[in-house]
Amino acid sequence: DGRTVVKNEIGLLEDMETLPIPNWDLFDKRHFYKPFNGRAYRYGHVEFSRGCPQRCSYCINENLQKLYKGKGKYFRKKSVDNIIEEMEYLKHKYNLEIIKFWDEEFLIRSERELEELAHKYKKINLPFLIDARLDHVTEKKAQLLKTMGCVNVSCGIESGSDYVRKNVLNRKMDNKKMIRGVRILNKY
């Protein structure tokens, strides 16, 4: 009768390994160009992981974790080999000059996994930008980012107050860890 609302059940979370390589052919070519560091580059925007295991009070992820409970692993990521295959294809098909990785926490990967990615990323040879938590920054990870061609790391601080971050924002990261992370990133 057209007046009935059907509410579907929440679907299962997709396995990142089964997702196809994106097809950007329908986008107007002008949308590939974005500014960075005083110049326009032909950008590619990709994500190789989804979900964030953190439970910061101001972020949607805590609610999404509850919504998708029992629907699969909330934090998912693609294998290094899938990342490289996708990057090779996108770089050549769309003539990319720079990449923005939209992973919510790029440095959540282990040093071993990031080392494997760095080794295989050499053939991609594109500068890239990431988002990361400062408490996941290590000397080794920063060195690997530099060798891979990372040109920008965006990090949220939210507040300079340990109390506010811990008790209001539910971000379990103290000032010492943040300062240490910034110093390491600046070093490399």
C-alpha positions in Angstrom: 0.0 0.0 0.0 3.1 2.3 0.0 2.7 3.3 3.6 4.5 0.4 5.2 8.1 0.9 6.4 10.4 -2.1 6.1 13.4 -1.9 8.3 16.1 -4.3 7.1 18.5 -6.0 9.4 22.0 -4.6 9.6 24.2 -6.5 7.1 27.5 -8.2 7.8 30.7 -6.3 7.6 32.5 -6.9 4.4 35.9 -8.6 4.2 38.3 -6.0 2.8 40.1 -8.8 0.9 37.1 -9.4 -1.3 36.4 -5.8 -2.3 37.1 -5.1 -6.0 39.6 -2.4 -7.1 37.7 0.9 -7.3 36.6 2.1 -10.7 36.9 5.9 -10.8 36.0 6.3 -14.5 32.7 8.1 -13.8 34.4 10.9 -12.0 35.0 14.2 -13.8 38.8 14.5 -14.3 38.8 17.8 -12.5 38.0 16.1 -9.2 41.3 14.3 -9.2 43.2 17.5 -8.7 43.7 18.8 -5.2 46.3 21.2 -3.7 49.1 20.1 -1.5 52.1 22.2 -0.3 51.6 25.0 -2.8 50.9 22.9 -5.9 48.0 21.0 -7.5 48.5 17.2 -7.7 46.5 14.4 -9.4 45.3 12.6 -6.3 44.1 9.2 -5.6 42.0 8.5 -2.4 42.2 4.9 -1.1 41.5 3.0 2.1 43.1 -0.2 3.0 41.5 -0.6 6.4 38.1 0.1 7.9 37.0 0.7 11.4 39.0 1.9 14.4 39.4 -0.2 17.5 39.5 2.9 19.8 36.5 4.1 21.7 36.9 7.8 21.9 33.7 9.4 23.2 33.4 12.0 20.5 33.8 9.6 17.6 31.2 7.6 15.6 33.3 4.4 15.9 32.1 3.6 19.4 28.5 3.6 18.2 29.3 1.7 15.0 31.1 -0.9 17.0 27.9 -1.4 19.0 25.7 -1.4 15.9 27.8 -4.0 14.1 28.3 -6.2 17.1 28.1 -9.8 16.0 28.2 -8.8 12.3 31.9 -9.6 11.8 35.2 -8.2 12.8 34.9 -4.4 13.2 38.5 -3.5 12.3 39.4 -5.0 8.9 42.3 -4.4 6.6 43.6 -5.5 3.2 46.8 -7.6 2.9 50.0 -6.0 1.8 49.8 -7.9 -1.6 46.2 -6.6 -2.2 47.4 -3.0 -1.3 50.2 -3.2 -3.8 48.1 -4.7 -6.6 45.5 -2.0 -6.1 48.0 0.8 -6.0 49.8 -0.4 -9.2 46.5 -0.5 -11.0 45.2 2.9 -9.8 48.5 4.7 -10.3 48.8 3.7 -14.0 45.1 3.7 -14.9 44.5 7.2 -13.4 48.0 8.7 -13.8 48.2 9.5 -10.1 50.9 11.8 -8.6 50.0 11.5 -4.9 47.9 9.3 -2.7 45.8 10.0 0.4 45.3 6.9 2.5 41.9 7.3 4.3 42.6 4.6 6.9 41.5 5.9 10.2 44.7 4.8 11.8 47.4 3.9 9.3 50.1 3.1 11.9 48.0 0.5 13.7 49.9 -2.0 11.6 52.7 -3.8 13.2 56.3 -2.7 12.4 56.7 -6.1 10.6 53.7 -5.5 8.4 54.7 -1.9 7.7 58.2 -3.1 6.8 56.7 -5.5 4.3 54.5 -2.8 2.9 57.5 -0.4 2.6 59.6 -3.0 0.8 56.8 -3.7 -1.8 55.7 -0.1 -2.0 59.0 0.9 -3.7 57.6 -0.1 -7.1 54.6 2.2 -6.5 56.9 5.2 -5.8 54.2 7.7 -5.1 54.2 10.3 -2.2 51.3 9.8 0.2 49.5 11.3 3.1 48.1 9.4 6.2 46.2 9.8 9.4 47.8 8.4 12.6 47.6 8.4 16.3 50.7 9.8 18.0 51.0 6.9 20.5 51.4 4.5 17.6 54.5 6.4 16.2 57.8 4.6 16.7 61.3 5.3 15.4 61.0 2.3 13.1 57.6 3.2 11.8 58.7 6.8 11.1 61.8 5.6 9.3 59.6 3.3 7.2 57.2 6.1 6.3 60.1 8.2 5.2 61.5 5.5 2.9 58.1 4.9 1.4 57.6 8.5 0.5 55.1 9.7 3.2 54.9 13.5 2.9 52.2 14.3 5.6 51.0 12.7 8.8 47.8 14.2 10.3 47.4 13.5 14.0 44.5 14.5 16.3 45.4 16.0 19.6 41.9 17.1 20.6 43.1 18.7 23.9 46.4 19.6 25.6 44.9 18.5 28.9 45.6 14.9 30.0 42.5 15.1 32.2 40.2 16.1 29.4 41.5 13.6 27.0 41.3 10.7 29.5 38.1 11.5 31.4 36.0 13.4 28.8 37.2 12.3 25.4 38.2 8.7 26.4 41.5 9.0 24.6 44.1 7.0 26.5 47.1 9.0 25.4 49.1 11.2 27.7 51.0 14.4 26.7 54.4 12.6 26.9 53.4 10.1 24.3 52.1 12.8 22.0 55.2 15.0 22.4 57.4 11.9 21.8 55.4 11.0 18.6 55.6 14.6 17.2 59.4 14.7 17.9 59.9 11.4 16.1 57.8 12.4 13.1 59.7 15.8 12.9 63.0 13.9 13.0 62.1 12.0 9.9 
